[in-house]
Amino acid sequence: PFGFGLSYTAFSYTDIKTDYTEIDETGSITVTATVKNIGKSAGKETVQFYVRKVGSGIPRPEKELKGFVKVFLEPNEEKSVAVTLDKRGFAFWDEASGDWQVETGEHEILIGGCSADTPLKVSVTVNSTYEKRMRFTRNSTIGEVLSDPVGNAILTEVAGEELINSIPPFVREMPLRSIRMQMPEINEEA
């Protein structure tokens, strides 16, 4: 797994803490944990800090490495390690806006020695001004347009609420270009 390294000793992780449980996208949060050498030899450990968005509305990795701290510990020695996470620690690249954005909601911060072994976890809430903007093409489905508040409002205004509410499920799976095939008088450029 990512970050895995061989060592002649073993480490334990305890006491995960954050200075805040809720921040806005312009704030930052410091995460601390205690690492202890529980083996019989001195050794180095790279403590890794991962972030995972709970219930993300966009495709994202399961967890993303957002910081790390290297520590050298003698047998039975323990140290506190800390990483400060700002907007970029919780952000993803948004193609539509051409910028880093943060999804509002719960984010988990996971700490461990490699990506497959993150024994510590704490949840924080991040509030953001970001609103997901859908980009529609002629291949977008009618259902995708209806699931977007702006797209739904436009289709409801054009077709009427009664017609929108009566659209069968199979029609919702049709691409927008199919409307052009059914109604050739519609200008595709519009």
PAZAPA-4460 file (N, C-alpha, C; in steps of 0.05 Angstrom, whole numbers, plus 32768, in hexadecimal, padded with zeros to 4 digits):
% residues 190
    n_x    n_y    n_z   ca_x   ca_y   ca_z    c_x    c_y    c_z   seq   type   mol
   8011   7FE8   8000   8000   8000   8000   8011   8019   8000     1      P     A
   8006   802F   7FF7   8014   8048   7FF5   801E   804F   8011     2      F     A
   8038   8057   8013   8043   805F   802C   804E   8049   803E     3      G     A
   804B   8030   8036   8054   801A   8046   8072   8018   8045     4      F     A
   807E   8014   805C   809B   8011   805E   80A3   7FFD   8072     5      G     A
   80B8   7FEF   806D   80C1   7FDB   8080   80D1   7FE9   8097     6      L     A
   80CE   7FDE   80AF   80DC   7FE9   80C6   80E3   7FD2   80D9     7      S     A
   80F7   7FD7   80E9   80FF   7FC3   80FD   80EF   7FC7   8117     8      Y     A
   80DC   7FD9   8116   80CD   7FDE   812E   80AF   7FE3   8127     9      T     A
   809F   7FE8   813A   8082   7FEC   8136   8079   8005   8144    10      A     A
   8063   8011   813A   8059   802A   8145   803C   8028   814B    11      F     A
   8033   8037   8160   8017   8039   8166   800E   8056   8163    12      S     A
   7FF5   805A   815D   7FE9   8074   8159   7FD2   8078   816C    13      Y     A
   7FD2   808F   817A   7FBC   8095   818D   7FB7   80B3   818E    14      T     A
   7FA2   80BA   819C   7F9B   80D6   81A3   7F99   80E9   818B    15      D     A
   7F88   80E2   8178   7F83   80F5   8162   7F71   810B   816C    16      I     A
   7F78   8124   8165   7F69   813C   816D   7F6A   8150   8157    17      K     A
   7F56   8161   8156   7F56   8178   8144   7F50   8191   8155    18      T     A
   7F5A   81A8   814C   7F54   81C0   815B   7F38   81CB   8156    19      D     A
   7F2B   81C2   8140   7F0F   81C9   813A   7F01   81B0   8130    20      Y     A
   7EE7   81B0   8134   7ED7   819A   8128   7EC7   81A4   8110    21      T     A
   7EC7   81BE   810C   7EB9   81CA   80F5   7EC8   81E3   80EC    22      E     A
   7ECC   81E6   80D2   7EDA   81FD   80C7   7ECC   8205   80AD    23      I     A
   7ED1   821D   80A3   7EC8   8224   8088   7EE0   8221   8075    24      D     A
   7EDB   8223   805C   7EEF   821D   8047   7F07   8230   8048    25      E     A
   7F05   8246   8055   7F1B   8259   8057   7F2C   8254   8071    26      T     A
   7F22   8243   8082   7F30   823E   809B   7F44   8227   8098    27      G     A
   7F50   8220   80AF   7F63   8209   80AF   7F5E   81FA   80C9    28      S     A
   7F68   81E2   80CA   7F65   81D0   80E1   7F7F   81C2   80E6    29      I     A
   7F87   81C0   80FF   7F9F   81B1   8106   7F98   8197   8113    30      T     A
   7FA3   8181   8108   7F9E   8166   8111   7FB7   815C   811F    31      V     A
   7FB4   8151   8137   7FCB   8146   8146   7FC5   8129   814D    32      T     A
   7FDB   811A   8151   7FD9   80FE   815A   7FF3   80F8   8168    33      A     A
   7FF2   80E2   8177   800A   80D9   8186   8013   80BF   8179    34      T     A
   802D   80BE   8173   803A   80A6   8167   804E   809B   817B    35      V     A
   804D   8081   8180   805F   8074   8194   806D   805D   8187    36      K     A
   8087   805B   818C   8097   8044   8183   8092   802E   8198    37      N     A
   8084   8019   8190   807D   8003   81A2   8090   7FEA   819E    38      I     A
   80A4   7FEE   818D   80B7   7FD8   8187   80D0   7FDA   8199    39      G     A
   80E3   7FC9   8193   80FC   7FC8   81A3   8113   7FD7   8196    40      K     A
   810F   7FE1   817E   8124   7FF0   8170   811C   800D   816B    41      S     A
   812F   801E   8168   8129   803A   8160   8121   8039   8143    42      A     A
   8111   804C   813B   8108   804C   811F   80FA   8065   8116    43      G     A
   80F7   8068   80FC   80EA   807F   80F0   80CE   8077   80E6    44      K     A
   80BB   8089   80E9   80A0   8084   80DE   8097   809D   80CF    45      E     A
   808A   8099   80B9   807E   80AE   80AA   8060   80AE   80B0    46      T     A
   8057   80C0   80C0   803B   80C2   80C8   802C   80D0   80B2    47      V     A
   8018   80C2   80A7   8009   80CC   808F   7FED   80D5   8097    48      Q     A
   7FE5   80EC   808C   7FCB   80F8   8092   7FBB   80F8   8078    49      F     A
   7FA5   80EA   8079   7F93   80E7   8061   7F79   80F5   8067    50      Y     A
   7F6B   80FE   8051   7F51   810A   8053   7F3E   80FB   8041    51      V     A
   7F26   80F6   804B   7F11   80E8   803B   7EF7   80F8   803E    52      R     A
   7EEB   80FF   8027   7ED1   810D   8028   7EBB   80F7   802B    53      K     A
   7EAB   80FA   803F   7E95   80E7   8044   7E7E   80EE   8031    54      V     A
   7E74   80DB   8022   7E5D   80E0   8010   7E63   80F4   7FFB    55      G     A
   7E7A   80F3   7FEE   7E81   8107   7FD9   7E6E   8105   7FC2    56      S     A
   7E67   811C   7FB7   7E55   811D   7FA0   7E65   811C   7F85    57      G     A
   7E7F   811A   7F87   7E8F   8118   7F6F   7EA2   8100   7F71    58      I     A
   7EAC   80F6   7F5B   7EC0   80E0   7F5D   7EDA   80E9   7F6A    59      P     A
   7EE2   80DC   7F80   7EFA   80E3   7F8E   7F08   80C9   7F97    60      R     A
   7F22   80CA   7F9D   7F2F   80B3   7FA9   7F22   80AC   7FC4    61      P     A
   7F26   8094   7FCD   7F1C   808B   7FE7   7F27   809D   7FFD    62      E     A
   7F41   80A2   7FFC   7F4E   80B5   800E   7F66   80C1   8000    63      K     A
   7F6D   80D9   8008   7F82   80E8   7FFB   7F97   80F0   8010    64      E     A
   7FB0   80EB   800A   7FC6   80F4   801B   7FC8   8112   801B    65      L     A
   7FC6   811F   8033   7FC7   813C   8035   7FDE   8147   8045    66      K     A
   7FED   8135   8052   8004   813E   8062   8012   8126   806E    67      G     A
   802B   812A   8076   8039   8115   8084   804F   8122   8096    68      F     A
   8057   8113   80AA   806C   811C   80BC   807E   8104   80C2    69      V     A
   8098   8108   80BF   80AC   80F3   80C5   80B5   80F7   80E2    70      K     A
   80B5   80E1   80F1   80BF   80E2   810D   80D3   80CB   8112    71      V     A
   80E7   80D0   8123   80F9   80BC   812B   80F4   80B7   8149    72      F     A
   80F0   809D   8150   80E8   8097   816B   80FA   8080   8176    73      L     A
   8104   8084   818E   8111   806F   819D   80FC   805B   81A7    74      E     A
   8104   8043   81B0   80F0   8031   81BB   80E0   803D   81D2    75      P     A
   80C6   803A   81D2   80B3   8044   81E6   80B1   8063   81E6    76      N     A
   80BE   8070   81D4   80BB   808D   81D2   80A2   8094   81C2    77      E     A
   8095   80AA   81C9   807E   80B3   81BA   8080   80D1   81B5    78      E     A
   8074   80D9   819F   8075   80F6   8197   8059   80FD   818C    79      K     A
   8053   8116   8190   803B   8121   8184   8042   812D   8168    80      S     A
   8032   8127   8154   8036   8131   8139   801E   8141   8131    81      V     A
   8021   8155   8120   800B   8166   8118   800E   816E   80FB    82      A     A
   7FF7   8172   80EE   7FF5   817C   80D3   7FDE   8190   80D2    83      V     A
   7FE2   81A7   80C5   7FCD   81BA   80C1   7FC2   81B8   80A5    84      T     A
   7FA7   81B5   80A3   7F99   81B3   808A   7F89   81CC   8084    85      L     A
   7F8D   81D7   806D   7F7D   81EF   8064   7F6A   81E6   804E    86      D     A
   7F61   81F9   803F   7F4D   81F2   8029   7F58   81DC   8017    87      K     A
   7F71   81DD   800E   7F7B   81C9   7FFC   7F7B   81AD   8009    88      R     A
   7F7C   81AB   8023   7F7B   8191   8030   7F60   8183   802D    89      G     A
   7F4B   8192   8026   7F31   8186   8022   7F26   8189   8006    90      F     A
   7F36   8195   7FF4   7F2D   819E   7FDA   7F31   8189   7FC4    91      A     A
   7F23   818D   7FAE   7F26   817E   7F95   7F27   8192   7F7E    92      F     A
   7F32   8189   7F68   7F34   819B   7F51   7F19   819A   7F42    93      W     A
   7F0D   81B1   7F3E   7EF3   81B3   7F31   7EF7   81BD   7F14    94      D     A
   7EF2   81AD   7F01   7EF5   81B4   7EE4   7EE4   81CC   7EDD    95      E     A
   7ECB   81CD   7EE7   7EB8   81E2   7EDF   7EC2   81FD   7EE7    96      A     A
   7ECC   8200   7F00   7ED5   821A   7F09   7EF3   821F   7F04    97      S     A
   7F02   820A   7EFD   7F1E   820D   7EF9   7F2D   8214   7F12    98      G     A
   7F24   8209   7F29   7F30   8210   7F43   7F2C   81F9   7F56    99      D     A
   7F3A   81FB   7F6D   7F37   81E7   7F82   7F1D   81EE   7F91   100      W     A
   7F0D   81DA   7F97   7EF3   81DE   7FA5   7EF1   81CB   7FBC   101      Q     A
   7EE1   81D2   7FD0   7EDC   81C0   7FE7   7EBE   81BA   7FE8   102      V     A
   7EB7   81A1   7FEC   7E9C   8199   7FF0   7E94   819D   800D   103      E     A
   7E7D   81A9   8012   7E73   81AC   802D   7E6C   8190   8038   104      T     A
   7E72   818D   8052   7E6A   8174   805F   7E80   8168   8070   105      G     A
   7E7B   814E   8076   7E8D   8140   8088   7EA6   8136   8079   106      E     A
   7EBD   813A   8084   7ED6   8130   807A   7EE3   8120   8091   107      H     A
   7EEE   8109   808A   7EFD   80F9   809D   7F1B   80FE   809A   108      E     A
   7F29   8101   80B0   7F46   8103   80B0   7F50   80E9   80BB   109      I     A
   7F61   80DA   80AC   7F6B   80C0   80B4   7F89   80C2   80B7   110      L     A
   7F94   80B5   80CC   7FB1   80B6   80D1   7FBB   809A   80D4   111      I     A
   7FD3   8095   80C8   7FDF   807B   80CA   7FFA   807A   80BD   112      G     A
   8005   8062   80BB   8020   805E   80B0   8020   8058   8093   113      G     A
   8009   8051   8087   8007   804D   806A   7FE9   804F   8062   114      C     A
   7FE4   8050   8049   7FC8   8054   8040   7FB5   803E   8048   115      S     A
   7FC0   8026   804C   7FAE   800F   8054   7FAC   800C   8072   116      A     A
   7FBB   801B   8081   7FBB   8019   809E   7FB9   8035   80AA   117      D     A
   7FA0   803E   80AE   7F9A   8058   80BA   7F89   8054   80D3   118      T     A
   7F95   804D   80E9   7F85   8046   8101   7F76   805E   810E   119      P     A
   7F7F   8076   8109   7F72   808D   8116   7F60   809B   8102   120      L     A
   7F49   80A4   810D   7F36   80B2   80FB   7F27   80C7   810C   121      K     A
   7F23   80DE   8100   7F12   80F3   810D   7F03   8101   80F6   122      V     A
   7EEA   8109   80FC   7ED9   8117   80E8   7ED8   8134   80EE   123      S     A
   7ED8   8144   80D9   7ED5   8161   80DB   7EC1   8169   80C6   124      V     A
   7EB3   817F   80CB   7EA1   818B   80B7   7EAD   81A3   80AA   125      T     A
   7EAD   81A4   8090   7EB7   81BA   8081   7EA0   81C7   8072   126      V     A
   7E9C   81E1   8076   7E87   81F0   8068   7E93   8200   8051   127      N     A
   7E85   81FE   803A   7E90   820A   8022   7E7B   821A   8014   128      S     A
   7E83   822D   8003   7E71   823C   7FF2   7E6E   822F   7FD7   129      T     A
   7E7C   8219   7FD2   7E7C   820B   7FB8   7E61   81FE   7FB3   130      Y     A
   7E56   8202   7F9B   7E3F   81F5   7F92   7E46   81E7   7F78   131      E     A
   7E41   81CD   7F77   7E47   81BE   7F60   7E37   81C8   7F48   132      K     A
   7E46   81D0   7F33   7E39   81D9   7F1A   7E3B   81C3   7F05   133      R     A
   7E25   81BB   7EFB   7E25   81A6   7EE7   7E2A   81B3   7ECC   134      M     A
   7E3A   81A5   7EBC   7E3E   81AE   7EA0   7E2F   8199   7E8F   135      R     A
   7E1D   81A3   7E7F   7E0D   8192   7E6E   7E17   8193   7E51   136      F     A
   7E16   817C   7E45   7E1C   8179   7E28   7E04   816C   7E1B   137      T     A
   7E05   8169   7E01   7DEF   815B   7DF3   7DEE   813E   7DFB   138      R     A
   7E02   8133   7E08   7E02   8117   7E12   7DF9   8115   7E2F   139      N     A
   7DF5   812B   7E3D   7DEA   812A   7E58   7DCE   811F   7E57   140      S     A
   7DC6   8110   7E6B   7DAB   8104   7E6B   7D97   8119   7E76   141      T     A
   7D7E   8115   7E6F   7D69   8126   7E79   7D68   8124   7E97   142      I     A
   7D6C   810C   7EA2   7D6D   8109   7EBF   7D83   8119   7ECD   143      G     A
   7D9A   811B   7EC0   7DB0   812B   7ECB   7DA8   8148   7ECC   144      E     A
   7D9B   8152   7EB7   7D93   816E   7EB6   7D7E   8172   7ECC   145      V     A
   7D6B   815F   7ECF   7D56   8162   7EE3   7D61   8161   7F00   146      L     A
   7D78   8153   7F04   7D83   8151   7F1F   7D92   816A   7F27   147      S     A
   7D98   817B   7F14   7DA6   8195   7F1A   7D90   81AA   7F1F   148      D     A
   7D92   81B9   7F35   7D7D   81CD   7F3B   7D79   81E2   7F25   149      P     A
   7D8F   81EB   7F19   7D8C   81FF   7F03   7D80   81F2   7EEA   150      V     A
   7D8B   81DA   7EE3   7D80   81CB   7ECC   7D63   81C4   7ECF   151      G     A
   7D5B   81BC   7EE7   7D3F   81B5   7EED   7D2E   81CD   7EEA   152      N     A
   7D36   81E4   7EF4   7D26   81FD   7EF2   7D22   8205   7ED5   153      A     A
   7D37   8202   7EC5   7D35   820A   7EA8   7D21   81F7   7E9A   154      I     A
   7D25   81DC   7E9D   7D13   81C9   7E90   7CF6   81CC   7E9A   155      L     A
   7CF2   81D2   7EB3   7CD7   81D5   7EBE   7CCA   81EE   7EB2   156      T     A
   7CDA   8203   7EAF   7CCF   821C   7EA3   7CC7   8217   7E86   157      E     A
   7CD8   8209   7E77   7CD3   8204   7E5B   7CBC   81F0   7E56   158      V     A
   7CBD   81DA   7E65   7CA9   81C4   7E5F   7C92   81C4   7E72   159      A     A
   7C94   81D1   7E89   7C7E   81D1   7E9C   7C82   81BB   7EB1   160      G     A
   7C7A   81C1   7ECA   7C7E   81AF   7EE0   7C70   8195   7EDD   161      E     A
   7C58   8195   7ED2   7C48   817D   7ECF   7C56   8169   7EBC   162      E     A
   7C60   8173   7EA6   7C6F   8162   7E93   7C89   8157   7E9F   163      L     A
   7C97   8168   7EAD   7CB0   8160   7EBA   7CAB   8149   7ECE   164      I     A
   7C96   814C   7EDE   7C90   8138   7EF2   7C86   811E   7EE6   165      N     A
   7C7D   811E   7ECE   7C72   8106   7EC1   7C86   80F8   7EAF   166      S     A
   7C9F   8101   7EAE   7CB3   80F5   7E9D   7CBA   80D9   7EA8   167      I     A
   7CB6   80C4   7E98   7CBC   80A9   7EA1   7CDA   80A4   7EA4   168      P     A
   7CE2   8091   7EB5   7CFE   808C   7EBB   7D0F   8087   7EA2   169      P     A
   7D05   8079   7E8E   7D15   8073   7E76   7D1B   808C   7E66   170      F     A
   7D0A   80A0   7E67   7D0F   80B9   7E59   7D25   80C9   7E68   171      V     A
   7D26   80C7   7E82   7D3A   80D5   7E91   7D56   80CB   7E8A   172      R     A
   7D58   80B3   7E80   7D72   80A7   7E78   7D7B   80AF   7E5C   173      E     A
   7D69   80BD   7E4E   7D6F   80C4   7E32   7D81   80DD   7E31   174      M     A
   7D94   80DE   7E1F   7DA5   80F6   7E1C   7D95   810D   7E10   175      P     A
   7D9F   8125   7E16   7D91   813D   7E0C   7D90   813E   7DED   176      L     A
   7DA4   8132   7DE0   7DA3   8131   7DC3   7D8B   8123   7DB8   177      R     A
   7D7E   8111   7DC8   7D67   8103   7DBF   7D4F   8115   7DBC   178      S     A
   7D4E   812C   7DCA   7D39   813F   7DC7   7D3A   814B   7DAB   179      I     A
   7D52   8150   7DA2   7D56   815B   7D87   7D4C   8148   7D72   180      R     A
   7D50   812E   7D76   7D47   811A   7D63   7D28   8118   7D63   181      M     A
   7D1C   811C   7D7A   7CFF   811B   7D7C   7CF1   8135   7D73   182      Q     A
   7D00   814B   7D75   7CF5   8165   7D6F   7D09   8174   7D5D   183      M     A
   7D0A   816F   7D43   7D1E   817B   7D32   7D1C   8199   7D30   184      P     A
   7D06   81A5   7D38   7D04   81C2   7D36   7D14   81D0   7D4C   185      E     A
   7D1E   81C1   7D60   7D2F   81CD   7D75   7D4B   81D2   7D6A   186      I     A
   7D54   81EA   7D6E   7D6F   81F2   7D64   7D83   81E6   7D78   187      N     A
   7D95   81D4   7D6E   7DA8   81C7   7D7F   7DBC   81DA   7D8B   188      E     A
   7DC1   81F1   7D7F   7DD4   8205   7D89   7DC9   8214   7DA1   189      E     A
   7DAF   8213   7DA5   7DA3   8223   7DBA   7DA7   8217   7DD5   190      A     A
***
